[in-house]
Amino acid sequence: AQKITQTQPGMFVQEKEAVTLDCTYDTSDQSYGLFWYKQPSSGEMIFLIYQGSYDEQNATEGRYSLNFQKARKSANLVISASQLGDSAMYFCAMREGYSSASKIIFGSGTRLSIRP
Amino acid sequence: EAGVTQFPSHSVIEKGQTVTLRCDPISGHDNLYWYRRVMGKEIKFLLHFVKESKQDESGMPNNRFLAERTGGTYSTLKVQPAELEDSGVYFCASSPNARRRYGYTFGSGTRLTVV
């Protein structure tokens, strides 16, 4: 069965520093997609970045990059030059298969707090 | 384009009462999903509609939960009768077909508190 594990319930980081949020996953599928979502205090879920299991390069979206280590089944999110507005809950998620219709499962989340 | 809309944003009800949550997906999105997050825990899948049909309802906790999607447009999730453990944030999300790199678009959630 597929599973997402986020081992850091909370993190504090100084503004402008880089931060890595850990995520490991478990699946028996060869085709899958990995996602990161951000949930600020306002409550909405914001899609950040996607990595496909067959993608050869790590995904990047602005200050966000995904450190994809397929053999270790890890998909850590790296935020460079953190900003106060990055304070939020961050969820790692996975979808088995490549269809956008397949359900996504989520980890328990990491609460990131940026110190000024 | 308008996002996914959920109503109400908050609901406080007594144990044993009925509550109906509504979700309006992005127009044209065939896929609609319901998720729930109980305080401090992971976001759990409840069910998935493709248009008006239930594609996967494996996450529905019990028969007190009833989801419908009228004409493949908006969806409702009814909890009847509500229990204390039903408290949490209920998220709705939608996605189009075929675009594999597309994550869901989520609504802002309905925070349900059962007292």
HADDOCK unambig.tbl for C-alpha pairs under 7 A between the chains (distance, minus, plus):
assign (segid A and resid 43 and name CA) (segid B and resid 108 and name CA) 5.54 0.50 0.50
assign (segid A and resid 43 and name CA) (segid B and resid 109 and name CA) 6.90 0.50 0.50
assign (segid A and resid 44 and name CA) (segid B and resid 106 and name CA) 6.88 0.50 0.50
assign (segid A and resid 44 and name CA) (segid B and resid 107 and name CA) 6.21 0.50 0.50
assign (segid A and resid 44 and name CA) (segid B and resid 108 and name CA) 4.08 0.50 0.50
assign (segid A and resid 44 and name CA) (segid B and resid 109 and name CA) 6.84 0.50 0.50
assign (segid A and resid 45 and name CA) (segid B and resid 106 and name CA) 5.65 0.50 0.50
assign (segid A and resid 45 and name CA) (segid B and resid 108 and name CA) 6.78 0.50 0.50
assign (segid A and resid 47 and name CA) (segid B and resid 103 and name CA) 6.46 0.50 0.50
assign (segid A and resid 50 and name CA) (segid B and resid 101 and name CA) 6.54 0.50 0.50
assign (segid A and resid 98 and name CA) (segid B and resid 100 and name CA) 5.56 0.50 0.50
assign (segid A and resid 99 and name CA) (segid B and resid 98 and name CA) 6.05 0.50 0.50
assign (segid A and resid 99 and name CA) (segid B and resid 100 and name CA) 5.47 0.50 0.50
assign (segid A and resid 100 and name CA) (segid B and resid 97 and name CA) 5.81 0.50 0.50
assign (segid A and resid 100 and name CA) (segid B and resid 98 and name CA) 5.67 0.50 0.50
assign (segid A and resid 100 and name CA) (segid B and resid 99 and name CA) 5.85 0.50 0.50
assign (segid A and resid 100 and name CA) (segid B and resid 100 and name CA) 4.68 0.50 0.50
assign (segid A and resid 100 and name CA) (segid B and resid 102 and name CA) 6.61 0.50 0.50
assign (segid A and resid 101 and name CA) (segid B and resid 31 and name CA) 6.36 0.50 0.50
assign (segid A and resid 101 and name CA) (segid B and resid 97 and name CA) 6.15 0.50 0.50
assign (segid A and resid 105 and name CA) (segid B and resid 45 and name CA) 6.73 0.50 0.50
assign (segid A and resid 106 and name CA) (segid B and resid 42 and name CA) 6.23 0.50 0.50
assign (segid A and resid 106 and name CA) (segid B and resid 43 and name CA) 5.64 0.50 0.50
assign (segid A and resid 107 and name CA) (segid B and resid 42 and name CA) 5.37 0.50 0.50
assign (segid A and resid 108 and name CA) (segid B and resid 41 and name CA) 5.28 0.50 0.50
assign (segid A and resid 108 and name CA) (segid B and resid 42 and name CA) 3.70 0.50 0.50
assign (segid A and resid 108 and name CA) (segid B and resid 43 and name CA) 6.76 0.50 0.50
assign (segid A and resid 109 and name CA) (segid B and resid 42 and name CA) 6.69 0.50 0.50
